[in-house]
Amino acid sequence: MDSFALVIFGITSNLAQIKLIPALYDMAEKGLLPDGMTIIGTARKEMSPSEFKEYFKKVLNTENIHHQHAIKEEVFNDLCKRLHFVNGNLDDPKFYEKLKNYLNELSGQGHPCDNRIYYLATYPDLYHHIFENLQKFGLNTQDEGYVRLMIEKPIGNDLNSAKKLNQLLLKYFSEDQLYRLDHYLGKESVQNINILKSTNAGFWKIMNNKKVDEIEVVVSEDMGVGNRITYYNDAGAIRDMIQNHLLQVLSLVLMEKPKNYSSKEIHNEKIKILKKLELSNMDEYLIGQYKSYLNEAKKFNVKNSKSETYAKIILNCKNKRWDGTKLVLISGKKLPKRYGRIIIKFKNPRNRVVINLQPRQDITAKLDGKSIRNMKYCIECGFKPNSPDAYESLFKDVINNDKSLFVTSEEVYLSWKLVDKIEKLRNKIKFVYYSDNKNP
Ligand SMILES: NC(=O)c1ccc[n+]([C@@H]2O[C@H](COP(=O)([O-])OP(=O)(O)OC[C@H]3O[C@@H](n4cnc5c(N)ncnc54)[C@H](OP(=O)(O)O)[C@@H]3O)[C@@H](O)[C@H]2O)c1
């Protein structure tokens, strides 16, 4: 594999600490980091090479619900050989000049950096500075190698802003260079939904409106919003979770089996579903806020907020296979338990399929009252504390130039279109304050 540099803008971010750094460590432990891979982190403060490595060590040894296993010294030392840090302000052109010089230096020292993957683990407000300056210093050109850009949610906060962000991206990059992340798609059990359809004819045969009463996608968290309140308060559960993760997972469950599992075919099938989703049973919609939210918010100068920390919405998919099956999406914080689950409720009670998304990642199924044990659905059947994290899969796919688990601009637009409709009707949706760690 060709050598390349992964440049993470925002290596000190919460995202880098809870997800990216642990995923890179785990990849190192499993021998999944390609030989020629160099990792460059950026942030404002200065850090010497040894301070940067200490920072990585501290992050890896900090308690983290997403990453709960011991750090092996030899793996860490091996990872350290790849690590570099460049400090500077992302809105300052001098930083990019320094970055360019650093990349050239590394290339001269036998760590070629002509192929580059940029990861935006920083604020969307800074994106235009990043893109402009990458262009100004020739860091987004693909003359000598490839350039790929990984971009996190949120892609905008409504349809209009999503379109604007996409236009900005396309001013500096071509669509094939863009990897829009939805880390739920990187979860093993989500990836296995398609395998389940393809390898179990009996299952797919009963996946339709005649046999299925309801499909529920639930992401329940027991924690509150914490330090991300400034962002979250503007977003709320519908924009933060339903617009992306829940709609993506739902469209994967509902989509027809693609002709083949190429990225293009998967996206085409998901888009067909997203186009057919419509709001339904609006009298059952519910939004709410946990009772201690406003107290937490005060510390961040957020007052009188009615942002929802819980949302339940119902959809219908107006196509031949699904019209009439109730599609329920629920997401909330400070609920009794942390779990993510897709529950397929069949009219025949002898059939039941549950796809666990987190913390367990597995699928349990009963068809005609019989448990299906030898379903070929899962690489590591059953939950293991060290089963691959979604970010590992996503890093691997970007390195291998595979876009099937990433989101296209059209998918983003269709999801926003639906969410914008919900937002317009917000005043008509019942709002409740619910006790901490209780269901509304
Ligand atoms: N955190 C999550 O769980 C999560 C989940 C999904 C998506 N995301 C997305 O991931 C991105 C990062 O979010 P976050 O919550 O992790 O952010 P965060 O903790 O606030 O971190 C922001 C990062 O950007 C850097 N930064 C900020 N201003 C800068 C500047 N002017 N120049 C250089 N660096 C600057 C910070 O570095 P210094 O302050 O150290 O310089 C820090 O590394 C956002 O797009 C967010 O929407 C986050």
The ligand as a Gaussian input file, in Angstrom:
#p B3LYP/6-31G(d) Opt

LIG

0 1
 N      -17.433000      15.071000      20.350000
 C      -18.232000      14.212000      19.801000
 O      -18.699000      13.261000      20.422000
 C      -18.644000      14.384000      18.359000
 C      -19.525000      13.445000      17.793000
 C      -19.853000      13.580000      16.450000
 C      -19.355000      14.607000      15.699000
 N      -18.515000      15.507000      16.282000
 C      -17.963000      16.585000      15.432000
 O      -16.553000      16.564000      15.558000
 C      -16.047000      17.885000      15.493000
 C      -15.284000      18.169000      16.774000
 O      -16.209000      18.243000      17.852000
 P      -15.763000      18.168000      19.387000
 O      -16.983000      18.289000      20.198000
 O      -14.933000      16.962000      19.593000
 O      -14.913000      19.514000      19.489000
 P      -14.039000      20.101000      20.677000
 O      -13.851000      19.110000      21.763000
 O      -14.596000      21.420000      21.048000
 O      -12.596000      20.307000      19.985000
 C      -12.353000      21.270000      18.998000
 C      -10.975000      21.035000      18.411000
 O      -10.698000      22.061000      17.475000
 C       -9.472000      22.708000      17.849000
 N       -9.596000      24.125000      17.572000
 C      -10.619000      24.948000      17.922000
 N      -10.419000      26.194000      17.477000
 C       -9.232000      26.158000      16.818000
 C       -8.476000      27.128000      16.112000
 N       -8.918000      28.386000      15.976000
 N       -7.312000      26.744000      15.575000
 C       -6.862000      25.479000      15.714000
 N       -7.536000      24.509000      16.328000
 C       -8.715000      24.847000      16.880000
 C       -9.335000      22.474000      19.338000
 O       -7.969000      22.552000      19.663000
 P       -7.371000      23.476000      20.836000
 O       -8.526000      24.162000      21.500000
 O       -6.662000      22.516000      21.725000
 O       -6.485000      24.392000      20.101000
 C       -9.864000      21.065000      19.451000
 O       -8.880000      20.134000      19.100000
 C      -17.241000      18.784000      15.249000
 O      -17.447000      18.936000      13.871000
 C      -18.396000      17.974000      15.850000
 O      -19.618000      18.341000      15.330000
 C      -18.149000      15.416000      17.583000

